[in-house]
Amino acid sequence: MTTPKYAQAVGERLRNVRFQKALSLHDVELTSQEEFKASVLGAYERGERSISVPRLQRLARFYGVPVDQLLPRDADDEPGGDSRSPVASPGKVRIDLVRLSEADCPESTVLQRYVSMVQMRRGDFNGKVLTIRSEDIRALASVLEQSQKPWWPPRRARPEATIVH
């Protein structure tokens, strides 16, 4: 049997992922064609109801995240990143994930793999922006055998297609 504390922790994860997707409870109900009723999803998020494993899997598919990202973190896991801020903090670099997904060059493939790894580690699936440390850009530049001068977007890309801010 699920303990109330664990159900609340699962609910918190469900709510966080829904917020990252910028969806209201009503949005989820409508978009899922009423598979996930707002009242029931709200009860899961408050920890008032326990969600079954098959339903959790369907909800993960609906959100487009791995099912383990809907489960609470162990105490020794790293905390997730906050990607809701539109401006990167000092020493941070913001990556526009929408533009990155549209890019078509060898560098973008490497950056996409790196971004996917960071998203998995953080449990951050908002799909719009990702903030990483500027030191990570230095490491990526080294892997790509580029200088630390702006290597993204590639010279052949249009200036308005800037991905890294």
C-alpha positions in Angstrom: 0.0 0.0 0.0 1.2 3.5 -0.8 1.9 5.8 2.2 0.3 9.2 2.2 3.7 10.9 2.2 4.8 9.0 -0.9 1.5 9.8 -2.7 2.1 13.5 -1.9 5.7 13.2 -3.3 4.4 11.6 -6.5 1.7 14.3 -6.7 4.4 17.0 -6.4 6.4 15.4 -9.3 3.2 15.2 -11.4 2.4 18.9 -10.7 6.0 20.0 -11.5 6.0 18.2 -14.8 2.6 19.6 -15.7 3.8 23.1 -14.8 7.0 22.6 -16.9 4.7 21.8 -19.8 2.7 25.0 -19.0 -0.5 23.1 -18.8 -3.5 23.7 -16.5 -5.5 20.7 -15.2 -8.2 21.7 -17.6 -5.7 21.8 -20.5 -4.7 18.2 -19.7 -8.3 17.1 -19.6 -9.1 18.6 -23.0 -5.8 17.7 -24.7 -6.0 14.1 -23.5 -9.6 13.9 -24.8 -10.8 13.5 -21.2 -8.6 10.5 -20.4 -7.2 12.4 -17.5 -10.0 14.3 -15.8 -9.0 17.5 -14.1 -10.5 16.6 -10.8 -8.8 13.2 -10.7 -5.4 14.5 -11.8 -5.7 17.3 -9.1 -6.4 14.6 -6.5 -3.2 12.7 -7.6 -1.3 15.9 -7.4 -2.5 16.7 -3.9 -1.7 13.1 -2.8 -5.4 12.4 -2.1 -5.4 9.5 -4.5 -2.8 7.0 -5.5 -2.1 6.5 -9.2 -1.8 3.0 -10.7 1.4 2.1 -12.6 -0.4 1.7 -16.0 -2.1 5.1 -15.6 1.3 6.6 -14.6 2.8 5.2 -17.8 0.0 6.7 -19.9 0.4 10.0 -18.2 4.2 9.9 -18.8 3.5 9.2 -22.5 1.0 12.1 -22.6 3.6 14.5 -21.1 6.3 13.1 -23.3 8.7 12.2 -20.4 10.2 8.9 -19.1 7.9 7.4 -16.5 10.7 7.5 -13.8 10.6 11.3 -14.1 7.1 11.2 -12.6 8.4 9.4 -9.5 9.9 11.2 -6.4 13.7 11.5 -6.3 15.8 9.7 -3.8 17.6 11.8 -1.2 20.9 11.4 -2.9 19.7 12.5 -6.4 20.6 15.9 -7.7 17.9 18.6 -7.5 16.3 19.5 -10.8 17.1 22.7 -12.5 14.7 25.6 -12.8 14.3 26.4 -16.4 11.2 28.7 -16.0 13.3 31.8 -15.8 13.5 33.5 -19.2 16.9 35.1 -18.4 20.0 33.1 -17.6 21.8 33.8 -14.3 25.4 35.1 -14.4 27.7 32.3 -15.4 24.9 30.5 -17.1 24.0 30.0 -20.8 20.4 29.6 -22.0 19.7 27.3 -24.9 16.6 27.8 -27.0 15.4 24.1 -27.5 12.9 24.9 -30.2 15.5 26.5 -32.4 18.0 23.7 -31.6 15.5 21.1 -32.7 15.2 22.9 -36.0 19.0 23.2 -36.6 20.6 20.9 -39.1 24.3 20.7 -38.7 26.8 18.3 -37.1 27.3 20.6 -34.1 23.6 20.7 -33.4 23.5 16.9 -33.1 26.2 16.9 -30.4 24.4 19.7 -28.6 21.1 17.9 -28.8 22.6 14.8 -27.3 24.1 16.8 -24.5 20.9 18.7 -23.8 18.9 15.4 -23.7 21.4 14.0 -21.1 21.0 17.2 -19.0 17.2 17.1 -19.2 17.1 13.4 -18.1 19.5 14.1 -15.2 17.5 17.1 -14.0 14.0 15.8 -14.8 13.5 19.0 -16.8 11.2 18.5 -19.8 9.6 21.9 -20.5 10.9 21.7 -24.0 11.4 25.4 -24.5 14.7 26.5 -22.9 17.5 24.9 -20.9 20.0 26.8 -18.8 23.5 25.3 -18.4 26.7 26.6 -16.9 29.1 28.6 -19.1 31.8 26.0 -18.1 29.8 23.4 -20.0 30.0 25.5 -23.1 33.8 25.4 -22.8 33.7 21.6 -22.5 31.4 21.3 -25.5 33.7 23.6 -27.5 36.6 21.3 -26.6 34.6 18.2 -27.7 33.7 19.9 -31.0 37.3 21.1 -31.4 36.2 24.7 -31.5 37.5 27.8 -29.9 35.5 29.3 -27.0 34.6 32.2 -29.2 30.9 31.9 -30.2 30.8 28.6 -32.1 27.0 28.5 -32.1 25.2 29.1 -34.3 27.5 27.9 -37.1 28.7 30.6 -39.6 26.3 29.3 -42.2 23.3 29.8 -39.9 21.2 33.0 -40.0 21.7 35.5 -37.1 18.0 35.3 -36.1 18.5 31.5 -35.6 20.6 32.1 -32.5 20.2 29.1 -30.1 22.6 29.9 -27.3 22.0 33.2 -25.5 
